[in-house]
Amino acid sequence: QAEEELKEACARQALQLQEMGRRERLLTADVGRAKEQLESFKTQVMRVCSPAAAGVAGKAVTEQQVIEKVRQISDENQQSHEREKRLQEELSSRLSKEKEVSANIEVFKKSLQELQ
């Protein structure tokens, strides 16, 4: 009976080892696909961000290149927002001055009419 239990335990362990091997192969394949997807994504980002730098002569795009390009675009975006804000403030200021000038013109017109 002990021998039978030992055989069954060995059989279970063999099945577990087979299952672990199968899972390892699946995970290895998944990691390979993930690496391919990452390379493809990096190349796509670089192609969009900087067409001239993307895949030059079949050379792989490094993560650092992608990070630098994304950082550069982010900085440019921030500068654009700051410039837009300054222009909005300037426009607002000019509109206020225009209203003030218009009001002064109206006062001047009334004064002129009163003088006549």
Backbone as CSV, one residue per row, in Angstrom:
resi,resn,N_x,N_y,N_z,CA_x,CA_y,CA_z,C_x,C_y,C_z
1,GLN,0.846,-1.194,0.000,0.000,0.000,0.000,0.891,1.257,0.000
2,ALA,1.935,1.256,0.781,2.852,2.394,0.820,3.487,2.607,-0.554
3,GLU,3.788,1.485,-1.215,4.390,1.574,-2.553,3.411,2.216,-3.536
4,GLU,2.136,1.853,-3.432,1.105,2.435,-4.303,0.982,3.931,-4.056
5,GLU,0.959,4.330,-2.793,0.859,5.755,-2.452,2.071,6.513,-2.967
6,LEU,3.241,5.894,-2.869,4.460,6.516,-3.361,4.409,6.682,-4.881
7,LYS,3.917,5.659,-5.570,3.773,5.734,-7.029,2.803,6.847,-7.421
8,GLU,1.673,6.935,-6.691,0.686,7.987,-6.971,1.274,9.371,-6.710
9,ALA,2.023,9.516,-5.630,2.652,10.800,-5.311,3.659,11.169,-6.391
10,CYS,4.420,10.189,-6.858,5.393,10.444,-7.945,4.671,10.843,-9.231
11,ALA,3.563,10.177,-9.503,2.789,10.493,-10.710,2.234,11.912,-10.624
12,ARG,1.724,12.275,-9.422,1.207,13.643,-9.240,2.324,14.670,-9.426
13,GLN,3.475,14.379,-8.859,4.594,15.308,-8.994,5.053,15.417,-10.439
14,ALA,5.024,14.312,-11.160,5.406,14.335,-12.572,4.439,15.207,-13.360
15,LEU,3.141,15.076,-13.041,2.129,15.911,-13.710,2.327,17.390,-13.354
16,GLN,2.639,17.648,-12.098,2.879,19.034,-11.671,4.094,19.616,-12.398
17,LEU,5.141,18.806,-12.531,6.343,19.261,-13.236,6.040,19.537,-14.711
18,GLN,5.252,18.675,-15.317,4.866,18.888,-16.710,4.072,20.188,-16.855
19,GLU,3.140,20.403,-15.912,2.327,21.626,-15.948,3.205,22.859,-15.748
20,MET,4.152,22.768,-14.816,5.059,23.896,-14.592,5.902,24.170,-15.840
21,GLY,6.336,23.128,-16.497,7.103,23.297,-17.739,6.270,23.964,-18.817
22,ARG,5.024,23.521,-18.925,4.112,24.127,-19.914,3.905,25.607,-19.612
23,ARG,3.684,25.937,-18.336,3.490,27.341,-17.943,4.748,28.166,-18.216
24,GLU,5.901,27.581,-17.945,7.155,28.296,-18.204,7.307,28.604,-19.691
25,ARG,6.986,27.640,-20.540,7.069,27.875,-21.993,6.097,28.970,-22.427
26,LEU,4.882,28.943,-21.863,3.899,29.980,-22.191,4.386,31.357,-21.736
27,LEU,4.936,31.429,-20.525,5.441,32.707,-20.016,6.611,33.211,-20.851
28,THR,7.497,32.301,-21.254,8.632,32.685,-22.084,8.138,33.247,-23.428
29,ALA,7.142,32.602,-23.986,6.573,33.087,-25.242,5.915,34.451,-25.042
30,ASP,5.206,34.623,-23.913,4.569,35.915,-23.618,5.611,37.022,-23.464
31,VAL,6.708,36.710,-22.789,7.775,37.705,-22.618,8.353,38.086,-23.979
32,GLY,8.547,37.119,-24.833,9.062,37.406,-26.182,8.129,38.312,-26.963
33,ARG,6.831,38.012,-26.895,5.846,38.865,-27.589,5.825,40.266,-26.992
34,ALA,5.929,40.361,-25.666,5.931,41.673,-25.013,7.148,42.486,-25.460
35,LYS,8.306,41.847,-25.579,9.504,42.552,-26.040,9.313,43.066,-27.469
36,GLU,8.730,42.219,-28.324,8.470,42.633,-29.706,7.505,43.812,-29.744
37,GLN,6.464,43.745,-28.915,5.491,44.838,-28.869,6.140,46.123,-28.376
38,LEU,7.017,46.012,-27.385,7.701,47.191,-26.866,8.566,47.824,-27.945
39,GLU,9.315,47.018,-28.674,10.154,47.548,-29.755,9.298,48.224,-30.815
40,SER,8.185,47.591,-31.146,7.280,48.169,-32.138,6.713,49.493,-31.642
41,PHE,6.320,49.528,-30.366,5.776,50.756,-29.785,6.818,51.868,-29.799
42,LYS,8.052,51.546,-29.387,9.113,52.556,-29.360,9.346,53.103,-30.768
43,THR,9.374,52.221,-31.743,9.584,52.665,-33.123,8.432,53.548,-33.589
44,GLN,7.192,53.172,-33.234,6.038,53.984,-33.620,6.099,55.361,-32.966
45,VAL,6.466,55.402,-31.679,6.571,56.686,-30.984,7.607,57.558,-31.674
46,MET,8.746,56.983,-31.976,9.803,57.764,-32.623,9.385,58.189,-34.036
47,ARG,8.673,57.325,-34.730,8.232,57.677,-36.090,7.291,58.872,-36.039
48,VAL,6.408,58.887,-35.021,5.463,59.994,-34.872,6.190,61.251,-34.394
49,CYS,7.077,61.073,-33.407,7.750,62.221,-32.800,8.836,62.802,-33.693
50,SER,9.574,61.935,-34.321,10.716,62.383,-35.111,10.953,61.405,-36.253
51,PRO,10.250,61.598,-37.359,10.351,60.637,-38.461,11.787,60.392,-38.925
52,ALA,12.628,61.405,-38.874,14.000,61.233,-39.360,14.803,60.306,-38.459
53,ALA,14.461,60.242,-37.174,15.242,59.444,-36.228,14.733,58.018,-36.098
54,ALA,13.558,57.749,-36.603,12.955,56.435,-36.397,13.592,55.383,-37.279
55,GLY,14.146,54.381,-36.641,14.675,53.228,-37.367,15.678,53.580,-38.433
56,VAL,16.607,54.472,-38.158,17.610,54.861,-39.135,18.437,53.641,-39.501
57,ALA,18.454,53.296,-40.760,19.227,52.173,-41.287,18.944,50.884,-40.514
58,GLY,17.689,50.697,-40.125,17.301,49.480,-39.424,17.793,49.412,-37.989
59,LYS,18.351,50.492,-37.504,18.894,50.525,-36.145,17.739,50.590,-35.149
60,ALA,17.829,49.790,-34.094,16.765,49.766,-33.077,16.741,51.085,-32.314
61,VAL,15.546,51.512,-31.996,15.366,52.734,-31.226,15.519,52.383,-29.750
62,THR,16.333,53.156,-29.042,16.545,52.853,-27.624,15.449,53.494,-26.776
63,GLU,15.277,52.933,-25.583,14.296,53.493,-24.664,14.674,54.929,-24.313
64,GLN,15.969,55.178,-24.182,16.432,56.522,-23.836,16.041,57.528,-24.918
65,GLN,16.143,57.123,-26.189,15.740,58.019,-27.276,14.254,58.341,-27.183
66,VAL,13.452,57.323,-26.906,12.005,57.534,-26.783,11.718,58.457,-25.614
67,ILE,12.373,58.198,-24.473,12.147,59.025,-23.282,12.533,60.470,-23.555
68,GLU,13.681,60.683,-24.184,14.134,62.044,-24.484,13.165,62.745,-25.427
69,LYS,12.677,62.039,-26.432,11.758,62.645,-27.397,10.436,63.002,-26.722
70,VAL,9.929,62.102,-25.887,8.670,62.372,-25.176,8.871,63.553,-24.233
71,ARG,10.025,63.599,-23.562,10.325,64.716,-22.655,10.386,66.032,-23.450
72,GLN,11.025,65.990,-24.608,11.124,67.194,-25.444,9.736,67.673,-25.861
73,ILE,8.894,66.752,-26.269,7.534,67.115,-26.692,6.756,67.675,-25.506
74,SER,6.938,67.071,-24.342,6.262,67.560,-23.137,6.708,68.983,-22.808
75,ASP,8.016,69.236,-22.894,8.533,70.583,-22.636,7.962,71.593,-23.632
76,GLU,7.935,71.205,-24.903,7.383,72.097,-25.930,5.910,72.375,-25.663
77,ASN,5.193,71.353,-25.235,3.772,71.509,-24.915,3.589,72.484,-23.759
78,GLN,4.426,72.343,-22.720,4.364,73.240,-21.566,4.651,74.681,-21.997
79,GLN,5.651,74.863,-22.840,5.988,76.204,-23.320,4.836,76.795,-24.121
80,SER,4.203,75.957,-24.918,3.056,76.435,-25.699,1.916,76.880,-24.795
81,HIS,1.670,76.102,-23.739,0.606,76.480,-22.799,0.936,77.794,-22.099
82,GLU,2.193,77.968,-21.723,2.596,79.207,-21.064,2.461,80.393,-22.017
83,ARG,2.861,80.196,-23.256,2.737,81.266,-24.262,1.266,81.604,-24.497
84,GLU,0.424,80.565,-24.585,-1.015,80.785,-24.763,-1.582,81.583,-23.595
85,LYS,-1.152,81.247,-22.384,-1.631,81.960,-21.196,-1.217,83.418,-21.252
86,ARG,0.054,83.684,-21.616,0.526,85.074,-21.729,-0.269,85.832,-22.789
87,LEU,-0.530,85.187,-23.922,-1.288,85.844,-24.983,-2.727,86.123,-24.545
88,GLN,-3.319,85.182,-23.791,-4.672,85.404,-23.274,-4.694,86.601,-22.327
89,GLU,-3.672,86.684,-21.473,-3.595,87.815,-20.543,-3.415,89.128,-21.309
90,GLU,-2.569,89.091,-22.332,-2.341,90.292,-23.136,-3.621,90.706,-23.855
91,LEU,-4.321,89.726,-24.407,-5.582,90.006,-25.093,-6.596,90.594,-24.125
92,SER,-6.682,90.015,-22.942,-7.601,90.518,-21.929,-7.260,91.957,-21.558
93,SER,-5.979,92.227,-21.397,-5.532,93.575,-21.066,-5.896,94.555,-22.180
94,ARG,-5.668,94.153,-23.415,-5.991,95.040,-24.543,-7.485,95.289,-24.649
95,LEU,-8.274,94.244,-24.384,-9.726,94.424,-24.426,-10.182,95.393,-23.339
96,SER,-9.570,95.298,-22.170,-9.906,96.231,-21.082,-9.562,97.656,-21.479
97,LYS,-8.378,97.833,-22.068,-7.965,99.169,-22.505,-8.892,99.695,-23.593
98,GLU,-9.308,98.795,-24.492,-10.218,99.207,-25.570,-11.552,99.664,-24.994
99,LYS,-12.060,98.952,-23.998,-13.309,99.354,-23.349,-13.154,100.712,-22.679
100,GLU,-12.006,100.889,-22.038,-11.741,102.161,-21.373,-11.683,103.299,-22.387
101,VAL,-11.008,103.072,-23.504,-10.915,104.096,-24.554,-12.300,104.388,-25.114
102,SER,-13.086,103.342,-25.336,-14.447,103.539,-25.857,-15.281,104.369,-24.887
103,ALA,-15.139,104.069,-23.602,-15.878,104.836,-22.600,-15.420,106.291,-22.607
104,ASN,-14.126,106.526,-22.722,-13.600,107.889,-22.775,-14.093,108.628,-24.015
105,ILE,-14.200,107.912,-25.125,-14.701,108.530,-26.361,-16.153,108.957,-26.165
106,GLU,-16.934,108.093,-25.523,-18.333,108.437,-25.269,-18.441,109.682,-24.393
107,VAL,-17.612,109.738,-23.353,-17.603,110.919,-22.483,-17.209,112.148,-23.295
108,PHE,-16.210,112.012,-24.147,-15.751,113.117,-24.979,-16.856,113.577,-25.930
109,LYS,-17.570,112.621,-26.538,-18.665,112.963,-27.443,-19.755,113.742,-26.710
110,LYS,-20.114,113.287,-25.525,-21.134,113.969,-24.739,-20.695,115.391,-24.395
111,SER,-19.419,115.503,-24.009,-18.895,116.832,-23.679,-18.931,117.734,-24.888
112,LEU,-18.580,117.187,-26.058,-18.611,117.954,-27.297,-20.017,118.415,-27.617
113,GLN,-20.976,117.490,-27.466,-22.359,117.867,-27.718,-22.857,118.930,-26.774
114,GLU,-22.440,118.862,-25.542,-22.850,119.864,-24.569,-22.248,121.224,-24.910
115,LEU,-21.022,121.213,-25.424,-20.376,122.461,-25.791,-21.054,123.105,-27.000
116,GLN,-21.591,122.271,-27.860,-22.222,122.824,-29.051,-23.579,123.331,-28.652
